[in-house]
Amino acid sequence: MPAKKPAQTAFGKRLVALRQARGLTQIELAKVADTTQRAISYYETEAEFPTAAALIPLARALGVTTDELLGVKPAKLDQGNPQHRRLWKRFQRMASLPERDQRAVIR
């Protein structure tokens, strides 16, 4: 696995912050935005913006406008109901349990 490179551009830093605020990995964001993890990594670490065709699905996947994603407007990192965020974090913790324990929690 390659070493993590820090975000080098303002866009890359913004994309990382939005992705992490939503609790998404690069792979999860790539699936939702119909792209590859490699493309997400490239946008986060290199001095390149996504194409216009890729920008809209990225913004939708992150729940922000394209203006917020590009930095024209400040992004709202704390969108959503706090109760939903807590439940989502609990779900993520449950997903990391062994399958047997997951079944026990569901019952």
N, CA, C and O atoms as CSV, one atom per row, in Angstrom:
chain,resi,resn,atom,element,x,y,z
A,1,MET,N,N,0.851,-1.179,0.000
A,1,MET,CA,C,0.000,0.000,0.000
A,1,MET,C,C,0.890,1.234,0.000
A,1,MET,O,O,1.788,1.333,0.837
A,2,PRO,N,N,0.672,2.179,-0.912
A,2,PRO,CA,C,1.524,3.356,-0.972
A,2,PRO,C,C,1.318,4.253,0.241
A,2,PRO,O,O,0.279,4.226,0.901
A,3,ALA,N,N,2.346,5.047,0.507
A,3,ALA,CA,C,2.263,5.991,1.625
A,3,ALA,C,C,1.260,7.084,1.300
A,3,ALA,O,O,1.078,7.460,0.142
A,4,LYS,N,N,0.611,7.590,2.349
A,4,LYS,CA,C,-0.366,8.648,2.144
A,4,LYS,C,C,0.350,9.956,1.848
A,4,LYS,O,O,1.290,10.334,2.547
A,5,LYS,N,N,-0.100,10.637,0.815
A,5,LYS,CA,C,0.433,11.956,0.505
A,5,LYS,C,C,-0.559,12.983,1.023
A,5,LYS,O,O,-1.767,12.794,0.887
A,6,PRO,N,N,-0.072,14.061,1.611
A,6,PRO,CA,C,-1.005,15.085,2.088
A,6,PRO,C,C,-1.623,15.834,0.907
A,6,PRO,O,O,-1.041,15.912,-0.175
A,7,ALA,N,N,-2.796,16.372,1.139
A,7,ALA,CA,C,-3.454,17.174,0.107
A,7,ALA,C,C,-2.590,18.394,-0.181
A,7,ALA,O,O,-2.121,19.059,0.742
A,8,GLN,N,N,-2.380,18.689,-1.461
A,8,GLN,CA,C,-1.465,19.758,-1.822
A,8,GLN,C,C,-2.162,21.011,-2.322
A,8,GLN,O,O,-1.538,22.071,-2.368
A,9,THR,N,N,-3.398,20.932,-2.689
A,9,THR,CA,C,-4.099,22.099,-3.212
A,9,THR,C,C,-5.268,22.439,-2.302
A,9,THR,O,O,-5.687,21.630,-1.475
A,10,ALA,N,N,-5.782,23.640,-2.467
A,10,ALA,CA,C,-6.958,24.032,-1.686
A,10,ALA,C,C,-8.136,23.121,-2.025
A,10,ALA,O,O,-8.910,22.748,-1.143
A,11,PHE,N,N,-8.270,22.763,-3.303
A,11,PHE,CA,C,-9.356,21.866,-3.689
A,11,PHE,C,C,-9.168,20.504,-3.036
A,11,PHE,O,O,-10.122,19.931,-2.509
A,12,GLY,N,N,-7.958,19.987,-3.067
A,12,GLY,CA,C,-7.682,18.687,-2.466
A,12,GLY,C,C,-7.973,18.676,-0.975
A,12,GLY,O,O,-8.562,17.724,-0.463
A,13,LYS,N,N,-7.569,19.718,-0.283
A,13,LYS,CA,C,-7.837,19.816,1.158
A,13,LYS,C,C,-9.330,19.884,1.433
A,13,LYS,O,O,-9.824,19.268,2.378
A,14,ARG,N,N,-10.049,20.638,0.604
A,14,ARG,CA,C,-11.497,20.771,0.765
A,14,ARG,C,C,-12.187,19.419,0.513
A,14,ARG,O,O,-13.104,19.039,1.241
A,15,LEU,N,N,-11.735,18.704,-0.522
A,15,LEU,CA,C,-12.320,17.408,-0.840
A,15,LEU,C,C,-12.078,16.411,0.299
A,15,LEU,O,O,-12.979,15.659,0.670
A,16,VAL,N,N,-10.874,16.407,0.846
A,16,VAL,CA,C,-10.566,15.519,1.975
A,16,VAL,C,C,-11.451,15.856,3.165
A,16,VAL,O,O,-12.025,14.961,3.785
A,17,ALA,N,N,-11.568,17.144,3.490
A,17,ALA,CA,C,-12.370,17.567,4.648
A,17,ALA,C,C,-13.839,17.181,4.478
A,17,ALA,O,O,-14.462,16.685,5.417
A,18,LEU,N,N,-14.389,17.403,3.298
A,18,LEU,CA,C,-15.789,17.053,3.053
A,18,LEU,C,C,-16.002,15.548,3.104
A,18,LEU,O,O,-16.983,15.071,3.674
A,19,ARG,N,N,-15.087,14.811,2.513
A,19,ARG,CA,C,-15.206,13.345,2.502
A,19,ARG,C,C,-15.130,12.793,3.926
A,19,ARG,O,O,-15.927,11.936,4.306
A,20,GLN,N,N,-14.180,13.283,4.702
A,20,GLN,CA,C,-14.034,12.795,6.070
A,20,GLN,C,C,-15.189,13.245,6.963
A,20,GLN,O,O,-15.600,12.507,7.858
A,21,ALA,N,N,-15.718,14.452,6.729
A,21,ALA,CA,C,-16.866,14.920,7.508
A,21,ALA,C,C,-18.089,14.048,7.256
A,21,ALA,O,O,-18.948,13.913,8.126
A,22,ARG,N,N,-18.166,13.464,6.081
A,22,ARG,CA,C,-19.287,12.570,5.757
A,22,ARG,C,C,-19.012,11.141,6.189
A,22,ARG,O,O,-19.875,10.273,6.056
A,23,GLY,N,N,-17.805,10.888,6.710
A,23,GLY,CA,C,-17.458,9.545,7.166
A,23,GLY,C,C,-17.233,8.569,6.034
A,23,GLY,O,O,-17.483,7.374,6.189
A,24,LEU,N,N,-16.764,9.058,4.892
A,24,LEU,CA,C,-16.561,8.211,3.719
A,24,LEU,C,C,-15.083,7.940,3.489
A,24,LEU,O,O,-14.236,8.794,3.752
A,25,THR,N,N,-14.783,6.758,3.001
A,25,THR,CA,C,-13.437,6.460,2.527
A,25,THR,C,C,-13.363,6.869,1.059
A,25,THR,O,O,-14.380,7.173,0.435
A,26,GLN,N,N,-12.150,6.871,0.521
A,26,GLN,CA,C,-12.015,7.189,-0.899
A,26,GLN,C,C,-12.767,6.171,-1.748
A,26,GLN,O,O,-13.371,6.531,-2.759
A,27,ILE,N,N,-12.734,4.927,-1.352
A,27,ILE,CA,C,-13.412,3.866,-2.115
A,27,ILE,C,C,-14.923,4.066,-2.078
A,27,ILE,O,O,-15.590,3.933,-3.105
A,28,GLU,N,N,-15.470,4.384,-0.901
A,28,GLU,CA,C,-16.914,4.596,-0.785
A,28,GLU,C,C,-17.358,5.804,-1.604
A,28,GLU,O,O,-18.384,5.754,-2.283
A,29,LEU,N,N,-16.584,6.894,-1.541
A,29,LEU,CA,C,-16.918,8.083,-2.322
A,29,LEU,C,C,-16.853,7.766,-3.817
A,29,LEU,O,O,-17.708,8.206,-4.586
A,30,ALA,N,N,-15.852,7.014,-4.218
A,30,ALA,CA,C,-15.712,6.657,-5.633
A,30,ALA,C,C,-16.912,5.865,-6.127
A,30,ALA,O,O,-17.391,6.096,-7.237
A,31,LYS,N,N,-17.406,4.928,-5.313
A,31,LYS,CA,C,-18.578,4.136,-5.721
A,31,LYS,C,C,-19.804,5.017,-5.876
A,31,LYS,O,O,-20.544,4.892,-6.852
A,32,VAL,N,N,-20.021,5.902,-4.924
A,32,VAL,CA,C,-21.209,6.765,-4.970
A,32,VAL,C,C,-21.116,7.751,-6.132
A,32,VAL,O,O,-22.120,8.044,-6.781
A,33,ALA,N,N,-19.913,8.265,-6.396
A,33,ALA,CA,C,-19.724,9.252,-7.462
A,33,ALA,C,C,-19.464,8.596,-8.820
A,33,ALA,O,O,-19.219,9.295,-9.803
A,34,ASP,N,N,-19.516,7.273,-8.885
A,34,ASP,CA,C,-19.323,6.531,-10.128
A,34,ASP,C,C,-17.979,6.844,-10.781
A,34,ASP,O,O,-17.900,7.163,-11.968
A,35,THR,N,N,-16.925,6.742,-9.969
A,35,THR,CA,C,-15.569,6.939,-10.458
A,35,THR,C,C,-14.673,5.914,-9.764
A,35,THR,O,O,-15.176,4.949,-9.188
A,36,THR,N,N,-13.380,6.106,-9.810
A,36,THR,CA,C,-12.460,5.155,-9.186
A,36,THR,C,C,-11.797,5.775,-7.960
A,36,THR,O,O,-11.736,6.996,-7.817
A,37,GLN,N,N,-11.306,4.914,-7.085
A,37,GLN,CA,C,-10.580,5.386,-5.906
A,37,GLN,C,C,-9.321,6.124,-6.346
A,37,GLN,O,O,-8.916,7.100,-5.715
A,38,ARG,N,N,-8.715,5.666,-7.409
A,38,ARG,CA,C,-7.504,6.314,-7.913
A,38,ARG,C,C,-7.785,7.757,-8.340
A,38,ARG,O,O,-6.955,8.639,-8.119
A,39,ALA,N,N,-8.937,8.000,-8.945
A,39,ALA,CA,C,-9.298,9.355,-9.351
A,39,ALA,C,C,-9.507,10.242,-8.127
A,39,ALA,O,O,-9.062,11.390,-8.111
A,40,ILE,N,N,-10.184,9.718,-7.098
A,40,ILE,CA,C,-10.411,10.492,-5.876
A,40,ILE,C,C,-9.073,10.839,-5.239
A,40,ILE,O,O,-8.859,11.979,-4.825
A,41,SER,N,N,-8.177,9.870,-5.159
A,41,SER,CA,C,-6.852,10.100,-4.599
A,41,SER,C,C,-6.103,11.164,-5.397
A,41,SER,O,O,-5.433,12.020,-4.819
A,42,TYR,N,N,-6.214,11.113,-6.710
A,42,TYR,CA,C,-5.550,12.086,-7.577
A,42,TYR,C,C,-6.076,13.490,-7.323
A,42,TYR,O,O,-5.295,14.437,-7.229
A,43,TYR,N,N,-7.400,13.634,-7.211
A,43,TYR,CA,C,-7.984,14.948,-6.960
A,43,TYR,C,C,-7.552,15.484,-5.599
A,43,TYR,O,O,-7.385,16.692,-5.431
A,44,GLU,N,N,-7.372,14.593,-4.628
A,44,GLU,CA,C,-7.009,15.020,-3.281
A,44,GLU,C,C,-5.538,15.390,-3.153
A,44,GLU,O,O,-5.193,16.233,-2.325
A,45,THR,N,N,-4.664,14.785,-3.945
A,45,THR,CA,C,-3.228,14.976,-3.740
A,45,THR,C,C,-2.507,15.757,-4.843
A,45,THR,O,O,-1.445,16.325,-4.594
A,46,GLU,N,N,-3.048,15.793,-6.017
A,46,GLU,CA,C,-2.373,16.473,-7.122
A,46,GLU,C,C,-2.990,17.847,-7.372
A,46,GLU,O,O,-4.048,18.174,-6.835
A,47,ALA,N,N,-2.337,18.615,-8.167
A,47,ALA,CA,C,-2.804,19.969,-8.472
A,47,ALA,C,C,-3.768,19.966,-9.648
A,47,ALA,O,O,-3.611,20.753,-10.581
A,48,GLU,N,N,-4.747,19.101,-9.613
A,48,GLU,CA,C,-5.718,18.994,-10.694
A,48,GLU,C,C,-7.134,19.042,-10.155
A,48,GLU,O,O,-7.426,18.511,-9.084
A,49,PHE,N,N,-8.003,19.682,-10.908
A,49,PHE,CA,C,-9.423,19.689,-10.601
A,49,PHE,C,C,-10.081,18.559,-11.389
A,49,PHE,O,O,-9.585,18.175,-12.448
A,50,PRO,N,N,-11.183,18.028,-10.889
A,50,PRO,CA,C,-11.904,17.021,-11.678
A,50,PRO,C,C,-12.523,17.677,-12.912
A,50,PRO,O,O,-12.718,18.891,-12.959
A,51,THR,N,N,-12.818,16.862,-13.886
A,51,THR,CA,C,-13.488,17.387,-15.070
A,51,THR,C,C,-14.889,17.844,-14.686
A,51,THR,O,O,-15.398,17.475,-13.627
A,52,ALA,N,N,-15.501,18.634,-15.532
A,52,ALA,CA,C,-16.859,19.120,-15.262
A,52,ALA,C,C,-17.829,17.946,-15.140
A,52,ALA,O,O,-18.758,17.984,-14.333
A,53,ALA,N,N,-17.613,16.909,-15.942
A,53,ALA,CA,C,-18.496,15.738,-15.883
A,53,ALA,C,C,-18.353,14.985,-14.561
A,53,ALA,O,O,-19.310,14.357,-14.108
A,54,ALA,N,N,-17.182,15.037,-13.939
A,54,ALA,CA,C,-16.960,14.342,-12.666
A,54,ALA,C,C,-17.322,15.211,-11.469
A,54,ALA,O,O,-17.589,14.687,-10.388
A,55,LEU,N,N,-17.334,16.520,-11.644
A,55,LEU,CA,C,-17.572,17.446,-10.538
A,55,LEU,C,C,-18.989,17.334,-9.977
A,55,LEU,O,O,-19.176,17.366,-8.761
A,56,ILE,N,N,-19.969,17.207,-10.838
A,56,ILE,CA,C,-21.368,17.148,-10.391
A,56,ILE,C,C,-21.647,15.885,-9.577
A,56,ILE,O,O,-22.245,15.991,-8.506
A,57,PRO,N,N,-21.238,14.681,-10.036
A,57,PRO,CA,C,-21.462,13.498,-9.194
A,57,PRO,C,C,-20.711,13.561,-7.858
A,57,PRO,O,O,-21.206,13.065,-6.846
A,58,LEU,N,N,-19.521,14.167,-7.854
A,58,LEU,CA,C,-18.785,14.321,-6.598
A,58,LEU,C,C,-19.551,15.210,-5.626
A,58,LEU,O,O,-19.680,14.884,-4.446
A,59,ALA,N,N,-20.054,16.325,-6.124
A,59,ALA,CA,C,-20.809,17.244,-5.268
A,59,ALA,C,C,-22.068,16.566,-4.731
A,59,ALA,O,O,-22.400,16.714,-3.555
A,60,ARG,N,N,-22.764,15.831,-5.583
A,60,ARG,CA,C,-23.973,15.121,-5.138
A,60,ARG,C,C,-23.638,14.078,-4.081
A,60,ARG,O,O,-24.346,13.954,-3.082
A,61,ALA,N,N,-22.557,13.327,-4.298
A,61,ALA,CA,C,-22.162,12.279,-3.359
A,61,ALA,C,C,-21.801,12.855,-1.994
A,61,ALA,O,O,-22.015,12.211,-0.967
A,62,LEU,N,N,-21.257,14.064,-1.986
A,62,LEU,CA,C,-20.861,14.702,-0.735
A,62,LEU,C,C,-21.971,15.556,-0.130
A,62,LEU,O,O,-21.840,16.035,0.996
A,63,GLY,N,N,-23.053,15.748,-0.864
A,63,GLY,CA,C,-24.172,16.532,-0.353
A,63,GLY,C,C,-23.892,18.016,-0.292
A,63,GLY,O,O,-24.391,18.704,0.599
A,64,VAL,N,N,-23.098,18.523,-1.231
A,64,VAL,CA,C,-22.788,19.948,-1.294
A,64,VAL,C,C,-23.041,20.442,-2.717
A,64,VAL,O,O,-23.245,19.649,-3.635
A,65,THR,N,N,-23.024,21.748,-2.882
A,65,THR,CA,C,-23.145,22.308,-4.221
A,65,THR,C,C,-21.766,22.311,-4.881
A,65,THR,O,O,-20.745,22.164,-4.209
A,66,THR,N,N,-21.749,22.479,-6.193
A,66,THR,CA,C,-20.464,22.560,-6.887
A,66,THR,C,C,-19.707,23.813,-6.452
A,66,THR,O,O,-18.476,23.809,-6.407
A,67,ASP,N,N,-20.435,24.883,-6.133
A,67,ASP,CA,C,-19.779,26.097,-5.633
A,67,ASP,C,C,-19.056,25.824,-4.318
A,67,ASP,O,O,-17.944,26.308,-4.104
A,68,GLU,N,N,-19.687,25.051,-3.441
A,68,GLU,CA,C,-19.046,24.714,-2.171
A,68,GLU,C,C,-17.849,23.797,-2.394
A,68,GLU,O,O,-16.825,23.944,-1.726
A,69,LEU,N,N,-17.966,22.862,-3.316
A,69,LEU,CA,C,-16.877,21.947,-3.604
A,69,LEU,C,C,-15.682,22.674,-4.214
A,69,LEU,O,O,-14.534,22.350,-3.909
A,70,LEU,N,N,-15.948,23.647,-5.067
A,70,LEU,CA,C,-14.866,24.402,-5.706
A,70,LEU,C,C,-14.312,25.529,-4.844
A,70,LEU,O,O,-13.276,26.106,-5.174
A,71,GLY,N,N,-14.987,25.848,-3.751
A,71,GLY,CA,C,-14.501,26.894,-2.859
A,71,GLY,C,C,-15.045,28.269,-3.154
A,71,GLY,O,O,-14.590,29.246,-2.560
A,72,VAL,N,N,-16.016,28.378,-4.065
A,72,VAL,CA,C,-16.633,29.672,-4.364
A,72,VAL,C,C,-17.434,30.141,-3.150
A,72,VAL,O,O,-17.419,31.320,-2.798
A,73,LYS,N,N,-18.135,29.196,-2.516
A,73,LYS,CA,C,-18.873,29.449,-1.282
A,73,LYS,C,C,-18.265,28.586,-0.188
A,73,LYS,O,O,-17.721,27.521,-0.480
A,74,PRO,N,N,-18.344,29.020,1.065
A,74,PRO,CA,C,-17.840,28.152,2.137
A,74,PRO,C,C,-18.707,26.901,2.267
A,74,PRO,O,O,-19.934,26.971,2.196
A,75,ALA,N,N,-18.059,25.770,2.457
A,75,ALA,CA,C,-18.784,24.500,2.591
A,75,ALA,C,C,-19.363,24.367,3.984
A,75,ALA,O,O,-18.760,24.791,4.970
A,76,LYS,N,N,-20.528,23.777,4.049
A,76,LYS,CA,C,-21.179,23.513,5.326
A,76,LYS,C,C,-20.805,22.098,5.743
A,76,LYS,O,O,-21.388,21.129,5.258
A,77,LEU,N,N,-19.830,21.981,6.643
A,77,LEU,CA,C,-19.351,20.663,7.044
A,77,LEU,C,C,-20.275,19.977,8.032
A,77,LEU,O,O,-20.245,18.750,8.137
A,78,ASP,N,N,-21.094,20.720,8.759
A,78,ASP,CA,C,-21.954,20.124,9.780
A,78,ASP,C,C,-23.393,20.003,9.335
A,78,ASP,O,O,-24.299,20.234,10.135
A,79,GLN,N,N,-23.632,19.651,8.090
A,79,GLN,CA,C,-24.997,19.476,7.626
A,79,GLN,C,C,-25.578,18.204,8.222
A,79,GLN,O,O,-24.847,17.273,8.560
A,80,GLY,N,N,-26.861,18.175,8.344
A,80,GLY,CA,C,-27.522,16.962,8.786
A,80,GLY,C,C,-27.865,16.975,10.261
A,80,GLY,O,O,-27.375,17.787,11.045
A,81,ASN,N,N,-28.702,16.063,10.586
A,81,ASN,CA,C,-29.183,15.891,11.937
A,81,ASN,C,C,-28.102,15.234,12.792
A,81,ASN,O,O,-27.545,14.217,12.378
A,82,PRO,N,N,-27.783,15.776,13.970
A,82,PRO,CA,C,-26.769,15.152,14.824
A,82,PRO,C,C,-27.135,13.726,15.223
A,82,PRO,O,O,-26.257,12.878,15.378
A,83,GLN,N,N,-28.423,13.464,15.388
A,83,GLN,CA,C,-28.873,12.115,15.732
A,83,GLN,C,C,-28.525,11.134,14.611
A,83,GLN,O,O,-28.122,10.003,14.883
A,84,HIS,N,N,-28.677,11.553,13.363
A,84,HIS,CA,C,-28.346,10.692,12.232
A,84,HIS,C,C,-26.854,10.402,12.188
A,84,HIS,O,O,-26.442,9.280,11.894
A,85,ARG,N,N,-26.038,11.426,12.483
A,85,ARG,CA,C,-24.585,11.212,12.491
A,85,ARG,C,C,-24.194,10.214,13.566
A,85,ARG,O,O,-23.343,9.356,13.334
A,86,ARG,N,N,-24.812,10.315,14.752
A,86,ARG,CA,C,-24.508,9.368,15.827
A,86,ARG,C,C,-24.904,7.950,15.421
A,86,ARG,O,O,-24.151,7.001,15.639
A,87,LEU,N,N,-26.087,7.815,14.830
A,87,LEU,CA,C,-26.533,6.495,14.401
A,87,LEU,C,C,-25.612,5.928,13.318
A,87,LEU,O,O,-25.303,4.737,13.312
A,88,TRP,N,N,-25.178,6.803,12.399
A,88,TRP,CA,C,-24.290,6.356,11.327
A,88,TRP,C,C,-22.966,5.865,11.905
A,88,TRP,O,O,-22.441,4.848,11.451
A,89,LYS,N,N,-22.419,6.561,12.889
A,89,LYS,CA,C,-21.165,6.139,13.519
A,89,LYS,C,C,-21.347,4.793,14.220
A,89,LYS,O,O,-20.466,3.936,14.160
A,90,ARG,N,N,-22.480,4.609,14.877
A,90,ARG,CA,C,-22.752,3.321,15.532
A,90,ARG,C,C,-22.853,2.199,14.498
A,90,ARG,O,O,-22.349,1.096,14.712
A,91,PHE,N,N,-23.504,2.494,13.386
A,91,PHE,CA,C,-23.618,1.504,12.321
A,91,PHE,C,C,-22.233,1.130,11.793
A,91,PHE,O,O,-21.963,-0.046,11.547
A,92,GLN,N,N,-21.366,2.109,11.620
A,92,GLN,CA,C,-20.018,1.836,11.132
A,92,GLN,C,C,-19.248,0.967,12.123
A,92,GLN,O,O,-18.518,0.062,11.719
A,93,ARG,N,N,-19.408,1.239,13.417
A,93,ARG,CA,C,-18.748,0.409,14.422
A,93,ARG,C,C,-19.282,-1.020,14.369
A,93,ARG,O,O,-18.519,-1.978,14.491
A,94,MET,N,N,-20.589,-1.157,14.188
A,94,MET,CA,C,-21.182,-2.479,14.117
A,94,MET,C,C,-20.668,-3.233,12.887
A,94,MET,O,O,-20.428,-4.439,12.954
A,95,ALA,N,N,-20.501,-2.541,11.786
A,95,ALA,CA,C,-20.028,-3.169,10.553
A,95,ALA,C,C,-18.617,-3.724,10.703
A,95,ALA,O,O,-18.233,-4.624,9.956
A,96,SER,N,N,-17.838,-3.208,11.649
A,96,SER,CA,C,-16.476,-3.699,11.840
A,96,SER,C,C,-16.429,-4.940,12.736
A,96,SER,O,O,-15.372,-5.554,12.883
A,97,LEU,N,N,-17.556,-5.312,13.331
A,97,LEU,CA,C,-17.613,-6.502,14.183
A,97,LEU,C,C,-17.590,-7.773,13.340
A,97,LEU,O,O,-17.936,-7.742,12.159
A,98,PRO,N,N,-17.183,-8.886,13.941
A,98,PRO,CA,C,-17.277,-10.163,13.218
A,98,PRO,C,C,-18.743,-10.463,12.877
A,98,PRO,O,O,-19.655,-9.972,13.543
A,99,GLU,N,N,-18.956,-11.264,11.847
A,99,GLU,CA,C,-20.313,-11.532,11.357
A,99,GLU,C,C,-21.223,-12.115,12.443
A,99,GLU,O,O,-22.404,-11.777,12.521
A,100,ARG,N,N,-20.678,-12.966,13.252
A,100,ARG,CA,C,-21.471,-13.587,14.337
A,100,ARG,C,C,-21.988,-12.517,15.302
A,100,ARG,O,O,-23.154,-12.539,15.697
A,101,ASP,N,N,-21.118,-11.591,15.675
A,101,ASP,CA,C,-21.534,-10.513,16.580
A,101,ASP,C,C,-22.520,-9.567,15.918
A,101,ASP,O,O,-23.419,-9.046,16.578
A,102,GLN,N,N,-22.359,-9.339,14.621
A,102,GLN,CA,C,-23.313,-8.494,13.894
A,102,GLN,C,C,-24.713,-9.091,13.954
A,102,GLN,O,O,-25.690,-8.378,14.184
A,103,ARG,N,N,-24.806,-10.406,13.746
A,103,ARG,CA,C,-26.103,-11.065,13.817
A,103,ARG,C,C,-26.714,-10.948,15.197
A,103,ARG,O,O,-27.925,-10.772,15.335
A,104,ALA,N,N,-25.874,-11.045,16.225
A,104,ALA,CA,C,-26.356,-10.923,17.597
A,104,ALA,C,C,-26.917,-9.524,17.867
A,104,ALA,O,O,-27.942,-9.377,18.533
A,105,VAL,N,N,-26.245,-8.514,17.352
A,105,VAL,CA,C,-26.719,-7.133,17.532
A,105,VAL,C,C,-28.042,-6.930,16.811
A,105,VAL,O,O,-28.942,-6.277,17.338
A,106,ILE,N,N,-28.167,-7.479,15.621
A,106,ILE,CA,C,-29.396,-7.328,14.844
A,106,ILE,C,C,-30.575,-7.998,15.545
A,106,ILE,O,O,-31.689,-7.475,15.534
A,107,ARG,N,N,-30.327,-9.153,16.151
A,107,ARG,CA,C,-31.405,-9.851,16.879
A,107,ARG,C,C,-31.811,-9.039,18.079
A,107,ARG,O,O,-32.701,-9.445,18.827
